[in-house]
Amino acid sequence: MTTAELVRRAYAALAKRDFEALAKLAAPDFELDVTERVFNPATYRGEDGLRQFLAEVDELWESMDLNVERLVERGDDVLALLLVDIKGRGSGLLLQDRIAQHWTARDGKLVRMRVRADQDTALAEFESGAAH
């Protein structure tokens, strides 16, 4: 399975909030780097970290739609360009933003995902080979 296929399956699992399906795609040492996000910047590691991240998402957001506009693949790396629509839990606040997510796979498993706040910068770095 290509990295792009792994990433597509990860987004399908995220859309369903299916932790088990997502965990099966990730390596035991999976790292989720969301230090560039506005709300609760952090890095999560392993299955426990992934579970914590998804619990925080459910706590903050009534809905979160990650609409993949483009996937750029380079070997074991994929840059996903996304349109994100989120609705705050309780507040009903609606937000829309374009972000990038840089995924890396190894041995058929996802090992890292890094959120990038600026799509243009992320794409330029990815295409130049500077991003990692």
N, C-alpha and C positions, 0 to 999 in steps of 0.2 A: 504494500500500500504506500502511495506517495505521501509526502508531508502535507500536500494540499488536501488530499483525501482525509487524512487524520484531522486536519484543521476543520474541514467541513463537518465531519462527525462531531467534533468538539462543540461547534456552534449549534448543531442540532440538539445535542445533549443539554447545552446551556439554555436553549429556548424552552425545553421541557422541564428544566430544573431537575434533570436526571443525574444525580450525583454518581450513582453506580456506573452508568455508561461513561461518564466523563472520567472517572477514576480508572476505568479499564484502558483508556487511551493514554494515560499519563504514566511515566516512569515513577518508581517509588521516591526518587529524589527530585521530583518536579518542582520547579521554582516559578512562582507567579509574582512578577515585579510590577506593581501598580504605583510606584513612587511618583509618577508624573500626574496621577489623577488629583483632582481638586479635593474630593471628599475622602478622608481617611487614607492618605498615601501610606503604603506599606509594602513589605515583601512577605509572601507566604511560601512555606516549604512543605513538600510531602503531602500525603493524604489528609493529615490533620489540618494543614494550612489551607488546602483546597476546600475542605469542609467548612472551616472558619470563614473564608472569603465568601462562599455561597450563603452562609447564614447571615453575614453582614449585608450582603446584597438584598436578601429577602427582608431583613429588618428595615433597611432604608428605603427600598423602592417597591412600590406596588407592582410596577411592571418595568421591564427593561428589554427593549428589542434591539438586537445587534443585527443590523442589515448590512450584509457583506456586499460592497459595491465592486470590489476588485481584489483578487489574490495574485500576488507576484511571487513566483517560486524560484528559488536558487538553491539547488542541492537539498540539504536537510533543513533549509530555512524558508519560511513563508512570511511575507508581509501582507496582512489583511487590512484593507482600507474600508472603514466602517462608517455608516451613518447610525448613530445611537439615539434612540428615543427612550426617555425614562420618565416615570411618573412617581413623585414622592409619596411614600406611604403616610397617610394621615393628612399631609398638607395638600396633596393633589397637584403639587408643583410639577409643571411639564417642562422638560429640558430636551433640547436636541443639539447634537454636536457631531462633528466629524473627527474621528481619531484613527490611529493605526495601532495594530497589535502585531508584534514580531514574535513568531513562533519558531521554535527549534525542535527537531526530532533527532533521536538516536536509536538505532536498532528497532525501528518500528514503533517507538513510543514517543510521546511529547515530553520533552525535558525542561522546556522553558517557554514562558510567554511574558513579554514585556510590553506594557501599554505605553504608547507614544502619543502625547497630546497634540502634536503638530504633524499632520499627514505629509505636508510638503518636505519638511526636514527629514522625517522618517524615510520617505521614499528616496530622497536624494542620497542619504547615507546607505540605505539598503542597496540601491543600484550601483553605488561606488564600491561596495564591499566593506565600508567602514563600520556598518552597524553590527553590533553583537552584544 
